[in-house]
Amino acid sequence: MQKKFPLQLLAAVVGAALLAGCGDAETTIVEQDPIDVPDDGHDHGDDDHATGAGRLAVLSAGGDQALVFDLHDDSLLDSFSLSYPASAIAASPGLRYAVLVSRNDDHVGFLDGGVWQEDHGDHLHPYAQAPALSDYSRTATRPTHTDVGDDQLAIFYDGNAELGLPASVEVITDHDIANETAHPAAIHYSMAMHGVAKPRGEYVLATVRRADAESTSNAKVLPDQVGVYHLHGDDYELDVVLDEVCPDLHGAAQNHDNVVFGCRDGVLVATETATGYSASKISNIAALNGARIGTIFGNEESASFIGVANGDEQVHLVSIAPHENAMSAFDWQPAAGRTPVAYSFANDGSQFLVLDDHAVLTVLSAHAHGDHVHWEEAGTLQLNDGDLGAMPEGGKFALTVAQDGHYAYVADPIAQHVLKIDLETVAVVGDIELETVPAGITWLGIAEDHDDHAH
């Protein structure tokens, strides 16, 4: 089984649910001429002016507009009107496209950020051109969760139980988007469910719901098992259902060896073995006070996962260590009365970022003690000390992490700008002014190359 995981494995999809849409473009400034970076036989990474620093895609409140900025000089490259209301935005596996999902309109669209690279055998060749909305789109009932892994994007369509429309999964790549693949590999269910799928090369670990399963959720039909699906021909077929039960399953993340799913009573850990996948459970700890883990983050460079549980008007963060079969509470926890609105791993899994609804960004650093990872606060930033009650309708603080350096970007809808954060010094080092209220942002471009990765 071939295994390659992109640097942005966990981070990007903050909160895991992407509810957005896209449509026809409306150009508001003159587009740049396409740029083909000269092929000099070297891997440019982020050292070339044309592709360096990446690009930032910004989604406006109300979801009717998307903007793309060149992060080399923070200039606006173009602005696009969207046909379908979008409420979130995220990056494709290869970081070339912004993924726009409109759950209510059963639509997934793509915005080409204009920067990417191709494998020319002896080197990786970078390209840069004007951003553009793609003509490619996917359509199925209620697309909700999108998950990246192994250079693949899995789109989970919840279906509609009231209308008798079943759930499904599609797995696509940046190549599929560029070449407008009409029928990507898929999983077809027989019933609706609010589920999740994690792509891993020829395999997908995805949720399974028994027909007689009961859910404690009043709003969603939640699954309670995990299936291992293997690619056969044009679609994935179910190889095996893991024997551990995961009631009210919600939230999942993966690293090189494991996939972890949130359950009402703990987490289910699927571990890759030489012959397939084994399953085990880690029970919730007392510090959660009965709250269940519903959101999980992972990174290929980190052996541990981070789980988020909401309950008793308090958000709890825990470290999940599959190699130790253990769960432990963070020493640092979100302040009472403050709700985190975005999370992300950064710097190859050595940092974890928490952005709350009071515009405070907390940077946590990982410290290894043997096989155990201990998380400590490395710094905080108050990014808006004005009237937080002045939040515009549809606006929200948003976070994205650059994949070519130690920077994060935070969108502030009250001040109508995006701040650039140096994660090594935990300081604001840049400011992009906006003429629209932001509701979501994502970094696009060429990921920094490492000795043991090819992106």
LOSE-668916 format. One record per residue (C-alpha): x, y, z; residue in three letters; residue number from 0. Coordinates in nm, 4 decimals, m for minus. Example, Ala and Ser with C-alpha at 12.3 -4.5 7.8 and 13.67 -1.06 7.14 Angstrom:
# LOSE-668916
<atom <1.2300,m0.4500,0.7800>,ALA,0>
<atom <1.3670,m0.1060,0.7140>,SER,1>
//
This chain:
# LOSE-668916
<atom <0.0000,0.0000,0.0000>,MET,0>
<atom <0.1485,0.3295,m0.1066>,GLN,1>
<atom <0.1338,0.5934,0.1685>,LYS,2>
<atom <0.2036,0.9651,0.1223>,LYS,3>
<atom <0.0516,1.2288,0.3438>,PHE,4>
<atom <0.0550,1.6035,0.2697>,PRO,5>
<atom <0.1801,1.8494,0.5291>,LEU,6>
<atom <m0.1620,2.0003,0.5751>,GLN,7>
<atom <m0.3116,1.6608,0.6734>,LEU,8>
<atom <m0.5018,1.7682,0.9816>,LEU,9>
<atom <m0.4799,2.1338,0.9801>,ALA,10>
<atom <m0.6727,2.2582,0.7500>,ALA,11>
<atom <m0.9999,2.1655,0.7851>,VAL,12>
<atom <m1.0726,2.3191,1.1008>,VAL,13>
<atom <m1.3854,2.1901,1.2622>,GLY,14>
<atom <m1.4054,1.9284,0.9840>,ALA,15>
<atom <m1.7358,2.0546,0.8402>,ALA,16>
<atom <m1.7126,2.2687,0.5271>,LEU,17>
<atom <m2.0367,2.4312,0.4174>,LEU,18>
<atom <m1.9745,2.6447,0.1114>,ALA,19>
<atom <m2.0476,2.6943,m0.2624>,GLY,20>
<atom <m1.9195,2.8506,m0.5820>,CYS,21>
<atom <m2.0372,2.9535,m0.9218>,GLY,22>
<atom <m1.9789,3.1981,m1.2026>,ASP,23>
<atom <m1.6915,3.4415,m1.1821>,ALA,24>
<atom <m1.7143,3.8151,m1.1930>,GLU,25>
<atom <m1.3762,3.9761,m1.2531>,THR,26>
<atom <m1.3301,4.2970,m1.0584>,THR,27>
<atom <m0.9711,4.3780,m1.1562>,ILE,28>
<atom <m0.7606,4.3090,m1.4632>,VAL,29>
<atom <m0.6202,3.9562,m1.4475>,GLU,30>
<atom <m0.2467,3.8987,m1.4566>,GLN,31>
<atom <m0.0920,3.7325,m1.7585>,ASP,32>
<atom <m0.0212,3.3623,m1.6946>,PRO,33>
<atom <0.3340,3.2940,m1.5757>,ILE,34>
<atom <0.5239,2.9778,m1.6600>,ASP,35>
<atom <0.8240,2.9780,m1.4272>,VAL,36>
<atom <1.1354,2.8889,m1.6313>,PRO,37>
<atom <1.2429,2.5273,m1.5872>,ASP,38>
<atom <1.6014,2.5429,m1.4601>,ASP,39>
<atom <1.6111,2.1876,m1.3280>,GLY,40>
<atom <1.5744,2.2842,m0.9634>,HIS,41>
<atom <1.2994,2.2461,m0.7055>,ASP,42>
<atom <1.2016,2.6070,m0.6467>,HIS,43>
<atom <0.9899,2.5506,m0.3362>,GLY,44>
<atom <0.9085,2.9009,m0.2138>,ASP,45>
<atom <1.2225,3.0851,m0.3288>,ASP,46>
<atom <1.0859,3.2155,m0.6587>,ASP,47>
<atom <0.9084,3.5499,m0.6744>,HIS,48>
<atom <0.6354,3.4103,m0.8975>,ALA,49>
<atom <0.5297,3.1313,m0.6623>,THR,50>
<atom <0.6817,3.2341,m0.3282>,GLY,51>
<atom <0.4691,3.3110,m0.0202>,ALA,52>
<atom <0.1633,3.1455,m0.1724>,GLY,53>
<atom <m0.1825,3.2930,m0.2046>,ARG,54>
<atom <m0.4694,3.3563,0.0320>,LEU,55>
<atom <m0.8306,3.2830,m0.0584>,ALA,56>
<atom <m1.0877,3.4801,0.1428>,VAL,57>
<atom <m1.4581,3.3993,0.1626>,LEU,58>
<atom <m1.6910,3.6884,0.2367>,SER,59>
<atom <m1.9708,3.6852,0.4926>,ALA,60>
<atom <m2.2854,3.5618,0.3246>,GLY,61>
<atom <m2.0739,3.3426,0.0996>,GLY,62>
<atom <m2.1415,3.5376,m0.2176>,ASP,63>
<atom <m1.7850,3.6438,m0.2926>,GLN,64>
<atom <m1.4333,3.4959,m0.2894>,ALA,65>
<atom <m1.1110,3.6957,m0.3161>,LEU,66>
<atom <m0.7543,3.5794,m0.3890>,VAL,67>
<atom <m0.4487,3.7701,m0.2625>,PHE,68>
<atom <m0.0829,3.7311,m0.3617>,ASP,69>
<atom <0.1026,3.6918,m0.0328>,LEU,70>
<atom <0.4299,3.8077,m0.1855>,HIS,71>
<atom <0.3067,4.1676,m0.1721>,ASP,72>
<atom <m0.0460,4.1239,m0.0249>,ASP,73>
<atom <m0.2048,4.2515,m0.3469>,SER,74>
<atom <m0.5566,4.1563,m0.4545>,LEU,75>
<atom <m0.5325,3.9400,m0.7658>,LEU,76>
<atom <m0.9023,3.8934,m0.8337>,ASP,77>
<atom <m1.2510,3.8761,m0.6866>,SER,78>
<atom <m1.5236,3.6314,m0.7832>,PHE,79>
<atom <m1.8994,3.6310,m0.7305>,SER,80>
<atom <m2.0369,3.2913,m0.6273>,LEU,81>
<atom <m2.3630,3.1442,m0.7529>,SER,82>
<atom <m2.4220,2.9322,m0.4416>,TYR,83>
<atom <m2.4082,3.0706,m0.0856>,PRO,84>
<atom <m2.0851,2.9548,0.0758>,ALA,85>
<atom <m2.0161,2.9402,0.4481>,SER,86>
<atom <m1.6639,2.7908,0.4584>,ALA,87>
<atom <m1.3541,2.7392,0.2491>,ILE,88>
<atom <m1.0607,2.4954,0.2593>,ALA,89>
<atom <m0.7639,2.3830,0.0499>,ALA,90>
<atom <m0.7475,2.0868,m0.1873>,SER,91>
<atom <m0.4922,1.8084,m0.1214>,PRO,92>
<atom <m0.2334,1.9641,m0.3523>,GLY,93>
<atom <m0.3048,2.3156,m0.2212>,LEU,94>
<atom <m0.3853,2.4470,m0.5693>,ARG,95>
<atom <m0.7620,2.4815,m0.5276>,TYR,96>
<atom <m0.9950,2.6298,m0.2700>,ALA,97>
<atom <m1.2748,2.3803,m0.2040>,VAL,98>
<atom <m1.6185,2.5421,m0.1776>,LEU,99>
<atom <m1.9063,2.3343,m0.0428>,VAL,100>
<atom <m2.2690,2.4379,m0.0451>,SER,101>
<atom <m2.4543,2.1837,0.1686>,ARG,102>
<atom <m2.8018,2.3273,0.1121>,ASN,103>
<atom <m2.7490,2.3403,m0.2638>,ASP,104>
<atom <m2.5927,1.9909,m0.2912>,ASP,105>
<atom <m2.2920,2.1441,m0.4643>,HIS,106>
<atom <m1.9127,2.1379,m0.4377>,VAL,107>
<atom <m1.7105,2.3871,m0.6437>,GLY,108>
<atom <m1.3433,2.4745,m0.6814>,PHE,109>
<atom <m1.1451,2.7970,m0.7124>,LEU,110>
<atom <m0.8025,2.7662,m0.8769>,ASP,111>
<atom <m0.5551,2.9709,m0.6736>,GLY,112>
<atom <m0.3181,2.9707,m0.9698>,GLY,113>
<atom <m0.0011,2.8320,m0.8049>,VAL,114>
<atom <0.1031,2.4676,m0.8256>,TRP,115>
<atom <0.3875,2.2372,m0.9240>,GLN,116>
<atom <0.4249,1.9263,m1.1376>,GLU,117>
<atom <0.6591,1.6312,m1.1047>,ASP,118>
<atom <0.8929,1.6335,m1.4068>,HIS,119>
<atom <1.0803,1.3236,m1.2954>,GLY,120>
<atom <1.4123,1.4730,m1.1878>,ASP,121>
<atom <1.2592,1.7864,m1.0348>,HIS,122>
<atom <0.9371,1.9567,m0.9296>,LEU,123>
<atom <0.8395,2.2349,m1.1695>,HIS,124>
<atom <0.6448,2.5342,m1.0298>,PRO,125>
<atom <0.3798,2.7326,m1.2171>,TYR,126>
<atom <0.1924,3.0538,m1.1440>,ALA,127>
<atom <m0.1011,3.2097,m1.3266>,GLN,128>
<atom <m0.4074,3.4218,m1.2562>,ALA,129>
<atom <m0.6655,3.2659,m1.0207>,PRO,130>
<atom <m0.9904,3.1453,m1.1750>,ALA,131>
<atom <m1.3075,2.9620,m1.0850>,LEU,132>
<atom <m1.3007,2.6058,m1.2138>,SER,133>
<atom <m1.5764,2.4740,m1.4378>,ASP,134>
<atom <m1.5525,2.1469,m1.2477>,TYR,135>
<atom <m1.8028,2.0711,m0.9717>,SER,136>
<atom <m1.9534,1.7774,m0.7851>,ARG,137>
<atom <m2.3193,1.7315,m0.7034>,THR,138>
<atom <m2.4848,1.4956,m0.4533>,ALA,139>
<atom <m2.7158,1.5222,m0.1533>,THR,140>
<atom <m2.5896,1.7377,0.1368>,ARG,141>
<atom <m2.2084,1.7445,0.1076>,PRO,142>
<atom <m2.0860,1.8159,0.4607>,THR,143>
<atom <m1.7490,1.6823,0.5743>,HIS,144>
<atom <m1.4412,1.7034,0.3513>,THR,145>
<atom <m1.1212,1.5303,0.4583>,ASP,146>
<atom <m0.7702,1.5285,0.3118>,VAL,147>
<atom <m0.5205,1.2426,0.3216>,GLY,148>
<atom <m0.2696,1.0722,0.0904>,ASP,149>
<atom <m0.3023,1.3536,m0.1684>,ASP,150>
<atom <m0.6751,1.2780,m0.1868>,GLN,151>
<atom <m0.9917,1.4619,m0.0877>,LEU,152>
<atom <m1.2888,1.2639,0.0446>,ALA,153>
<atom <m1.6263,1.4377,0.0239>,ILE,154>
<atom <m1.8928,1.2872,0.2495>,PHE,155>
<atom <m2.2499,1.3459,0.1351>,TYR,156>
<atom <m2.4930,1.2930,0.4236>,ASP,157>
<atom <m2.7965,1.2152,0.2092>,GLY,158>
<atom <m3.1478,1.2925,0.3333>,ASN,159>
<atom <m3.3287,1.0426,0.5570>,ALA,160>
<atom <m3.6662,1.2180,0.5220>,GLU,161>
<atom <m3.6527,1.1952,0.1439>,LEU,162>
<atom <m3.4998,0.8477,0.1416>,GLY,163>
<atom <m3.1788,0.9706,m0.0247>,LEU,164>
<atom <m2.8727,0.7681,0.0854>,PRO,165>
<atom <m2.5307,0.8950,0.1862>,ALA,166>
<atom <m2.2256,0.8603,m0.0391>,SER,167>
<atom <m1.8545,0.9420,m0.0591>,VAL,168>
<atom <m1.6443,1.0667,m0.3516>,GLU,169>
<atom <m1.2630,1.0676,m0.3521>,VAL,170>
<atom <m1.0855,1.3133,m0.5817>,ILE,171>
<atom <m0.7387,1.4615,m0.6337>,THR,172>
<atom <m0.6079,1.7906,m0.7712>,ASP,173>
<atom <m0.5485,1.5994,m1.0958>,HIS,174>
<atom <m0.9187,1.5072,m1.1061>,ASP,175>
<atom <m1.0152,1.8711,m1.0597>,ILE,176>
<atom <m0.7733,1.9910,m1.3296>,ALA,177>
<atom <m0.8886,1.7222,m1.5734>,ASN,178>
<atom <m1.2576,1.7412,m1.4733>,GLU,179>
<atom <m1.2934,1.3704,m1.3956>,THR,180>
<atom <m1.6593,1.2901,m1.4564>,ALA,181>
<atom <m1.6901,0.9819,m1.2343>,HIS,182>
<atom <m1.4424,0.9767,m0.9440>,PRO,183>
<atom <m1.4146,0.6691,m0.7243>,ALA,184>
<atom <m1.7041,0.6514,m0.4790>,ALA,185>
<atom <m1.8720,0.4709,m0.1910>,ILE,186>
<atom <m2.2490,0.4198,m0.2180>,HIS,187>
<atom <m2.4519,0.3640,0.0989>,TYR,188>
<atom <m2.8049,0.2306,0.1356>,SER,189>
<atom <m2.9159,0.4871,0.3962>,MET,190>
<atom <m2.8526,0.8461,0.5043>,ALA,191>
<atom <m2.6055,0.9310,0.7810>,MET,192>
<atom <m2.3961,1.2198,0.9090>,HIS,193>
<atom <m2.0608,1.0556,0.8561>,GLY,194>
<atom <m1.6945,1.0981,0.7717>,VAL,195>
<atom <m1.4394,0.9319,0.5430>,ALA,196>
<atom <m1.0595,0.9228,0.5645>,LYS,197>
<atom <m0.8775,0.8455,0.2355>,PRO,198>
<atom <m0.5590,0.6376,0.2573>,ARG,199>
<atom <m0.4366,0.5481,m0.0917>,GLY,200>
<atom <m0.6278,0.2468,m0.2217>,GLU,201>
<atom <m0.8286,0.2397,0.1011>,TYR,202>
<atom <m1.0878,0.4614,0.2648>,VAL,203>
<atom <m1.1882,0.4269,0.6299>,LEU,204>
<atom <m1.5453,0.5488,0.6460>,ALA,205>
<atom <m1.8386,0.5383,0.8821>,THR,206>
<atom <m2.1045,0.2670,0.8823>,VAL,207>
<atom <m2.4515,0.2915,1.0343>,ARG,208>
<atom <m2.6542,m0.0148,1.1238>,ARG,209>
<atom <m3.0226,0.0009,1.0361>,ALA,210>
<atom <m3.1158,m0.0677,1.4017>,ASP,211>
<atom <m2.8606,0.1735,1.5506>,ALA,212>
<atom <m2.9911,0.4344,1.7910>,GLU,213>
<atom <m2.8486,0.7842,1.8192>,SER,214>
<atom <m2.8661,1.0240,2.1117>,THR,215>
<atom <m2.8418,1.3153,1.8683>,SER,216>
<atom <m3.1707,1.4874,1.7906>,ASN,217>
<atom <m3.0306,1.6757,1.4928>,ALA,218>
<atom <m2.8224,1.4202,1.3053>,LYS,219>
<atom <m2.8351,1.0545,1.2135>,VAL,220>
<atom <m2.4965,0.9432,1.3453>,LEU,221>
<atom <m2.3180,0.6172,1.2581>,PRO,222>
<atom <m2.1696,0.3779,1.5116>,ASP,223>
<atom <m1.9113,0.1686,1.3242>,GLN,224>
<atom <m1.6157,0.2057,1.0865>,VAL,225>
<atom <m1.5684,0.0168,0.7611>,GLY,226>
<atom <m1.2511,m0.0435,0.5623>,VAL,227>
<atom <m1.3212,0.0138,0.1931>,TYR,228>
<atom <m1.0832,m0.0977,m0.0830>,HIS,229>
<atom <m1.0702,0.0396,m0.4374>,LEU,230>
<atom <m1.1970,m0.2137,m0.6911>,HIS,231>
<atom <m1.2276,m0.0781,m1.0423>,GLY,232>
<atom <m1.4079,0.2557,m1.0357>,ASP,233>
<atom <m1.5502,0.2369,m0.6825>,ASP,234>
<atom <m1.4644,0.1368,m0.3273>,TYR,235>
<atom <m1.6047,m0.1862,m0.1892>,GLU,236>
<atom <m1.6414,m0.2786,0.1779>,LEU,237>
<atom <m1.3666,m0.5198,0.2856>,ASP,238>
<atom <m1.4460,m0.5404,0.6555>,VAL,239>
<atom <m1.6315,m0.3615,0.9354>,VAL,240>
<atom <m1.4059,m0.3057,1.2359>,LEU,241>
<atom <m1.5320,m0.4982,1.5378>,ASP,242>
<atom <m1.5225,m0.2079,1.7859>,GLU,243>
<atom <m1.8501,m0.0151,1.8198>,VAL,244>
<atom <m1.8352,0.3675,1.8275>,CYS,245>
<atom <m2.1754,0.5055,1.9393>,PRO,246>
<atom <m2.2647,0.8567,1.8153>,ASP,247>
<atom <m1.9534,0.8655,1.5987>,LEU,248>
<atom <m1.8470,1.2184,1.5055>,HIS,249>
<atom <m1.5066,1.3649,1.4236>,GLY,250>
<atom <m1.1989,1.1874,1.2912>,ALA,251>
<atom <m0.8314,1.2464,1.2112>,ALA,252>
<atom <m0.5352,1.0458,1.0867>,GLN,253>
<atom <m0.1576,1.0270,1.0859>,ASN,254>
<atom <0.0795,0.7811,0.9203>,HIS,255>
<atom <m0.0233,0.4780,1.1270>,ASP,256>
<atom <m0.3640,0.5491,1.2799>,ASN,257>
<atom <m0.7096,0.6848,1.2167>,VAL,258>
<atom <m0.8957,0.8031,1.5286>,VAL,259>
<atom <m1.2749,0.8491,1.5498>,PHE,260>
<atom <m1.4706,1.0288,1.8227>,GLY,261>
<atom <m1.7350,0.8249,2.0078>,CYS,262>
<atom <m1.9813,0.8930,2.2884>,ARG,263>
<atom <m1.7732,0.6768,2.5263>,ASP,264>
<atom <m1.4206,0.7537,2.4061>,GLY,265>
<atom <m1.2334,0.7198,2.0774>,VAL,266>
<atom <m1.1980,0.4334,1.8324>,LEU,267>
<atom <m0.8426,0.3805,1.7061>,VAL,268>
<atom <m0.7914,0.2052,1.3715>,ALA,269>
<atom <m0.4272,0.0987,1.3333>,THR,270>
<atom <m0.2710,m0.0008,1.0039>,GLU,271>
<atom <m0.1026,m0.3407,1.0113>,THR,272>
<atom <0.0727,m0.5584,0.7539>,ALA,273>
<atom <m0.2544,m0.7384,0.6842>,THR,274>
<atom <m0.5071,m0.4556,0.7122>,GLY,275>
<atom <m0.6443,m0.2600,1.0061>,TYR,276>
<atom <m0.6996,m0.3512,1.3704>,SER,277>
<atom <m0.9306,m0.1631,1.6061>,ALA,278>
<atom <m0.9171,m0.0657,1.9727>,SER,279>
<atom <m1.0941,0.1769,2.2065>,LYS,280>
<atom <m0.9607,0.4386,2.4464>,ILE,281>
<atom <m1.2201,0.5356,2.7065>,SER,282>
<atom <m1.3025,0.8936,2.7995>,ASN,283>
<atom <m1.1194,1.0260,3.1038>,ILE,284>
<atom <m1.2868,1.1731,3.4138>,ALA,285>
<atom <m1.1620,1.5242,3.3305>,ALA,286>
<atom <m1.4145,1.5420,3.0438>,LEU,287>
<atom <m1.7022,1.5440,3.2954>,ASN,288>
<atom <m1.9217,1.3378,3.0677>,GLY,289>
<atom <m1.8575,1.5449,2.7541>,ALA,290>
<atom <m1.7870,1.3478,2.4383>,ARG,291>
<atom <m1.5084,1.4114,2.1915>,ILE,292>
<atom <m1.6681,1.5332,1.8690>,GLY,293>
<atom <m1.3693,1.6912,1.6930>,THR,294>
<atom <m1.0223,1.5415,1.6469>,ILE,295>
<atom <m0.7020,1.6764,1.4912>,PHE,296>
<atom <m0.3979,1.4845,1.3696>,GLY,297>
<atom <m0.0741,1.5499,1.1850>,ASN,298>
<atom <0.1586,1.3081,1.0099>,GLU,299>
<atom <0.4547,1.4399,1.2068>,GLU,300>
<atom <0.2837,1.3848,1.5426>,SER,301>
<atom <0.2272,1.0464,1.7026>,ALA,302>
<atom <m0.0436,1.2002,1.9222>,SER,303>
<atom <m0.3860,1.3372,1.8318>,PHE,304>
<atom <m0.5769,1.6237,1.9897>,ILE,305>
<atom <m0.9411,1.5782,2.0811>,GLY,306>
<atom <m1.1954,1.8510,2.1552>,VAL,307>
<atom <m1.4991,1.7883,2.3760>,ALA,308>
<atom <m1.7801,2.0361,2.4412>,ASN,309>
<atom <m1.9872,2.0083,2.7553>,GLY,310>
<atom <m2.1024,2.1840,3.0711>,ASP,311>
<atom <m2.0394,2.5210,2.9027>,GLU,312>
<atom <m1.6694,2.4329,2.8946>,GLN,313>
<atom <m1.4457,2.3179,2.6109>,VAL,314>
<atom <m1.1965,2.0434,2.6985>,HIS,315>
<atom <m0.8759,1.9595,2.5082>,LEU,316>
<atom <m0.7151,1.6179,2.5464>,VAL,317>
<atom <m0.4100,1.4456,2.4054>,SER,318>
<atom <m0.4776,1.1040,2.2521>,ILE,319>
<atom <m0.1804,0.8675,2.2282>,ALA,320>
<atom <m0.2687,0.5488,2.0335>,PRO,321>
<atom <0.0815,0.4080,2.0858>,HIS,322>
<atom <0.0225,0.4271,2.4621>,GLU,323>
<atom <m0.3498,0.3455,2.4439>,ASN,324>
<atom <m0.3963,0.6541,2.6601>,ALA,325>
<atom <m0.5813,0.9839,2.6815>,MET,326>
<atom <m0.4765,1.2777,2.9007>,SER,327>
<atom <m0.6000,1.6313,2.9647>,ALA,328>
<atom <m0.3985,1.9336,2.8569>,PHE,329>
<atom <m0.2483,2.1453,3.1339>,ASP,330>
<atom <m0.3787,2.4397,2.9322>,TRP,331>
<atom <m0.7517,2.4636,2.8711>,GLN,332>
<atom <m0.9650,2.7318,2.7008>,PRO,333>
<atom <m1.0739,3.0017,2.9445>,ALA,334>
<atom <m1.4239,2.9730,3.0877>,ALA,335>
<atom <m1.6708,3.1815,2.8936>,GLY,336>
<atom <m1.4611,3.1704,2.5782>,ARG,337>
<atom <m1.5376,2.9420,2.2871>,THR,338>
<atom <m1.2683,2.8290,2.0448>,PRO,339>
<atom <m1.3760,2.8887,1.6859>,VAL,340>
<atom <m1.0746,2.7467,1.4987>,ALA,341>
<atom <m0.7861,2.5068,1.5561>,TYR,342>
<atom <m0.4831,2.3986,1.3567>,SER,343>
<atom <m0.1588,2.2091,1.3817>,PHE,344>
<atom <0.1441,2.4068,1.2577>,ALA,345>
<atom <0.5206,2.3694,1.2046>,ASN,346>
<atom <0.5115,1.9982,1.1211>,ASP,347>
<atom <0.3030,1.9100,1.4240>,GLY,348>
<atom <0.5244,2.0832,1.6793>,SER,349>
<atom <0.2645,2.3544,1.7461>,GLN,350>
<atom <m0.1114,2.3622,1.7914>,PHE,351>
<atom <m0.3130,2.6830,1.7495>,LEU,352>
<atom <m0.6407,2.7750,1.9175>,VAL,353>
<atom <m0.8369,3.0843,1.8098>,LEU,354>
<atom <m1.1316,3.1812,2.0316>,ASP,355>
<atom <m1.4378,3.4027,1.9941>,ASP,356>
<atom <m1.2657,3.6848,2.1866>,HIS,357>
<atom <m1.0019,3.7133,1.9103>,ALA,358>
<atom <m0.7301,3.5535,2.1235>,VAL,359>
<atom <m0.4849,3.3248,1.9454>,LEU,360>
<atom <m0.3061,3.0769,2.1726>,THR,361>
<atom <0.0044,2.8953,2.0478>,VAL,362>
<atom <0.0791,2.5634,2.2185>,LEU,363>
<atom <0.4123,2.3842,2.1757>,SER,364>
<atom <0.4733,2.0103,2.1977>,ALA,365>
<atom <0.7379,1.8767,2.4344>,HIS,366>
<atom <0.8228,1.5076,2.4236>,ALA,367>
<atom <0.8811,1.3173,2.7482>,HIS,368>
<atom <0.9738,0.9719,2.6298>,GLY,369>
<atom <0.6787,0.8468,2.4263>,ASP,370>
<atom <0.4478,1.1021,2.5875>,HIS,371>
<atom <0.3767,1.4431,2.4290>,VAL,372>
<atom <0.3163,1.7297,2.6682>,HIS,373>
<atom <0.1588,2.0515,2.5397>,TRP,374>
<atom <0.2541,2.3880,2.6918>,GLU,375>
<atom <0.1485,2.7438,2.6160>,GLU,376>
<atom <0.4130,2.9208,2.4063>,ALA,377>
<atom <0.2341,3.2538,2.3765>,GLY,378>
<atom <m0.0937,3.4338,2.3213>,THR,379>
<atom <m0.2029,3.7256,2.1067>,LEU,380>
<atom <m0.5047,3.9515,2.1587>,GLN,381>
<atom <m0.5872,4.0291,1.7973>,LEU,382>
<atom <m0.8808,4.2633,1.8526>,ASN,383>
<atom <m0.9275,4.4614,2.1745>,ASP,384>
<atom <m1.2269,4.6577,2.0469>,GLY,385>
<atom <m1.5984,4.5943,2.0799>,ASP,386>
<atom <m1.6445,4.2221,2.0146>,LEU,387>
<atom <m2.0194,4.2780,2.0151>,GLY,388>
<atom <m1.9804,4.4610,1.6843>,ALA,389>
<atom <m1.9448,4.1357,1.4915>,MET,390>
<atom <m2.1034,4.1860,1.1466>,PRO,391>
<atom <m2.3795,3.9495,1.0421>,GLU,392>
<atom <m2.2310,3.6367,0.8867>,GLY,393>
<atom <m1.8759,3.7253,0.9924>,GLY,394>
<atom <m1.6524,3.5129,1.2135>,LYS,395>
<atom <m1.2877,3.4930,1.3140>,PHE,396>
<atom <m1.1052,3.2459,1.0906>,ALA,397>
<atom <m0.7617,3.0825,1.0844>,LEU,398>
<atom <m0.5337,2.9242,0.8258>,THR,399>
<atom <m0.1709,2.8120,0.8365>,VAL,400>
<atom <0.0885,2.8600,0.5610>,ALA,401>
<atom <0.2455,2.5385,0.4351>,GLN,402>
<atom <0.5670,2.7056,0.3182>,ASP,403>
<atom <0.6867,2.8615,0.6432>,GLY,404>
<atom <0.6139,2.9386,1.0084>,HIS,405>
<atom <0.3195,3.1732,0.9572>,TYR,406>
<atom <m0.0506,3.1750,1.0345>,ALA,407>
<atom <m0.3211,3.4090,0.9085>,TYR,408>
<atom <m0.6222,3.5245,1.1092>,VAL,409>
<atom <m0.9250,3.6948,0.9544>,ALA,410>
<atom <m1.0941,3.9604,1.1690>,ASP,411>
<atom <m1.4438,4.0502,1.0430>,PRO,412>
<atom <m1.4821,4.3381,1.2898>,ILE,413>
<atom <m1.1687,4.5229,1.1754>,ALA,414>
<atom <m1.2081,4.3845,0.8204>,GLN,415>
<atom <m0.8535,4.2675,0.7762>,HIS,416>
<atom <m0.6318,3.9580,0.7817>,VAL,417>
<atom <m0.3342,3.9525,1.0196>,LEU,418>
<atom <m0.0128,3.7609,0.9470>,LYS,419>
<atom <0.1347,3.5907,1.2557>,ILE,420>
<atom <0.4957,3.4803,1.2937>,ASP,421>
<atom <0.4612,3.1574,1.4933>,LEU,422>
<atom <0.8256,3.1553,1.6032>,GLU,423>
<atom <0.7993,3.4923,1.7779>,THR,424>
<atom <0.4199,3.4819,1.8298>,VAL,425>
<atom <0.3872,3.8335,1.6889>,ALA,426>
<atom <0.1833,4.0117,1.4228>,VAL,427>
<atom <0.4078,4.0876,1.1253>,VAL,428>
<atom <0.1595,4.1785,0.8523>,GLY,429>
<atom <m0.1859,4.3196,0.7820>,ASP,430>
<atom <m0.4036,4.2756,0.4717>,ILE,431>
<atom <m0.6883,4.5254,0.4551>,GLU,432>
<atom <m1.0191,4.3999,0.3134>,LEU,433>
<atom <m1.3127,4.5745,0.1508>,GLU,434>
<atom <m1.5467,4.2946,0.2529>,THR,435>
<atom <m1.6352,4.1179,0.5779>,VAL,436>
<atom <m1.4451,3.7840,0.5915>,PRO,437>
<atom <m1.6050,3.4592,0.7032>,ALA,438>
<atom <m1.3346,3.2115,0.6063>,GLY,439>
<atom <m0.9786,3.1933,0.4691>,ILE,440>
<atom <m0.7422,2.9280,0.3366>,THR,441>
<atom <m0.3779,2.9249,0.2252>,TRP,442>
<atom <m0.2984,2.8029,m0.1271>,LEU,443>
<atom <0.0365,2.7440,m0.2947>,GLY,444>
<atom <0.3350,2.5088,m0.2909>,ILE,445>
<atom <0.4120,2.3362,0.0367>,ALA,446>
<atom <0.7625,2.3511,0.1763>,GLU,447>
<atom <0.9574,2.0444,0.0697>,ASP,448>
<atom <1.1156,1.8202,0.3325>,HIS,449>
<atom <1.3758,1.5488,0.2965>,ASP,450>
<atom <1.1234,1.2697,0.3464>,ASP,451>
<atom <0.8252,1.4198,0.1658>,HIS,452>
<atom <0.7410,1.5087,m0.1891>,ALA,453>
<atom <0.4634,1.7599,m0.2463>,HIS,454>
//
